[in-house]
Amino acid sequence: MTLFNQEFMIRATKESQYAATITTEINTRIADLGRGSNFSEDIFEEVVPQSLVQENIDSYIRGIYTDVPFSVDGKEQIEKNLDEKIQAYADEKGYDLTEENTKQAVQTFKDAAVSSFDQFIEIPYILTYGRKVMAYSNTLTLFMILCGALFLILFIGVIYLTSRWRHQIFRYIAYTLGGSGLMLLTLPAIIYFSRTIDRLGITSQSMYRFLITYLNDFVLTFIKWGGVVIMIAIICWFISEGMRKKVARSKN
């Protein structure tokens, strides 16, 4: 639902504008490379479109979670955009691109630009993190099923042995759900409202925004579900009180 869900991570990249920030960083890197190859940096401002970056990020994340080999898509489009901008710049300045040394320098620049694009998309520690998470997916799922089944058996047993009145059943349900809801809500709420996650020491702006969005959304999931469980507990408590008063009136 969260850490084990590829769509949760993809949604976090979109909420944090990760693709937009990465696109700016990629184009800035390419412009820096162009300046080192005696090109004006202004001509490479929009070589890589944001849509292409988002598409590759989505594919990269899905590849991590499904263990499908990932290959960066759109390299030909980037090279084509570079060729068009370089040719337009050469025509404007009157440069000859047919000389062998110039052709080799242009090709070296293009290779470096495409390589930079690859590096921004294929971030090693996201891959490492995703694989570690998925390695525990089946184990955690089985553990949750067993814990849920054990809890249900014990809960039904306690109610069967101790409850003679229906209102007591709802009272036990309210207490149990209330305690569970508080456990779900308390620690995540402390982490979220203390802004602990926001103080992560990450130098990359794009990675920082992505990670704090991803982790804050994960923590908020517990807070939301904790709130829902507590609301159900309150409803069960009111039902219990209504039944108890009804039983008391019938005795009188």
C-alpha positions, 0 to 999 in steps of 0.5 A, spaced: 500 500 500 505 504 501 513 502 501 511 496 497 507 499 492 510 502 486 505 507 484 506 510 491 513 512 490 511 514 483 506 519 486 511 522 491 515 524 485 509 527 482 507 531 488 514 533 489 515 536 482 521 531 482 521 530 474 521 538 474 527 539 478 531 533 475 529 536 468 532 543 470 538 540 473 539 535 467 539 541 462 544 545 467 549 539 467 548 539 459 549 547 458 555 546 463 558 541 458 556 545 452 560 551 455 566 546 456 566 545 449 566 552 447 558 552 446 554 558 449 550 555 455 543 558 453 542 554 447 541 548 451 536 550 456 531 545 453 534 540 450 531 534 455 523 535 456 520 534 462 515 529 459 521 524 457 524 525 464 517 523 468 516 517 463 523 514 465 523 515 472 516 512 472 519 506 468 525 506 472 521 505 479 516 500 476 523 496 474 525 496 481 519 493 484 517 488 478 525 486 477 524 488 470 531 490 467 530 498 465 533 501 459 533 509 459 528 511 453 529 517 449 536 517 448 535 518 440 530 524 442 536 527 446 541 527 441 536 529 435 535 535 440 542 536 441 544 536 433 538 541 431 541 546 437 548 545 435 547 546 427 542 552 429 548 555 433 553 553 428 549 556 422 548 563 426 556 563 428 558 561 421 562 555 424 564 549 420 561 542 423 564 538 417 571 538 420 573 531 423 576 534 429 569 538 430 565 532 429 569 528 434 568 534 439 561 534 438 560 527 438 564 527 445 559 532 447 553 529 445 555 522 449 557 526 455 550 529 455 546 523 454 551 519 459 549 525 464 541 524 463 542 516 464 546 518 471 540 523 473 535 517 472 538 511 474 540 513 481 543 507 485 541 508 492 533 508 490 535 501 486 538 499 492 533 501 497 527 498 492 530 491 492 531 491 500 524 493 501 521 488 496 526 483 499 522 483 505 515 484 502 513 477 502 515 476 509 512 482 512 505 480 508 505 473 511 507 476 518 501 481 518 496 475 516 499 471 522 498 477 527 491 479 524 489 471 524 492 471 531 489 477 534 482 475 531 482 469 534 484 471 541 479 477 541 473 472 539 475 468 545 475 474 550 469 476 548 466 469 548 468 468 555 467 474 558 461 477 555 454 476 557 451 482 554 452 485 547 453 492 549 459 489 552 462 486 546 461 493 542 465 496 549 471 491 548 471 493 540 471 500 542 477 499 547 481 495 542 480 499 536 482 505 540 488 502 543 490 500 536 488 507 533 493 510 538 498 506 537 498 507 529 497 515 530 501 517 536 509 516 534 507 518 526 504 524 529 510 526 533 515 525 527 510 528 522 509 535 527 516 535 529 518 536 522 524 531 523 524 528 516 524 535 513 531 536 517 534 530 513 541 532 510 541 531 503 545 536 498 541 534 492 535 539 492 531 534 487 532 528 491 531 532 498 524 534 495 522 527 493 525 523 499 521 528 504 515 528 500 515 520 500 517 519 507 512 524 509 506 521 505 508 514 508 508 517 515 501 521 514 498 514 511 499 511 519 496 518 521 490 517 517 488 510 518 490 511 526 484 517 525 479 512 522 480 507 527 479 511 532 473 514 529 470 507 529 472 506 536 468 512 538 462 510 534 462 503 537 463 506 544 457 510 543 453 504 540 455 500 547 453 506 551 446 506 547 445 499 548 447 499 555 442 504 557 437 501 553 438 494 558 438 499 564 431 502 562 428 495 561 430 492 568 427 498 571 
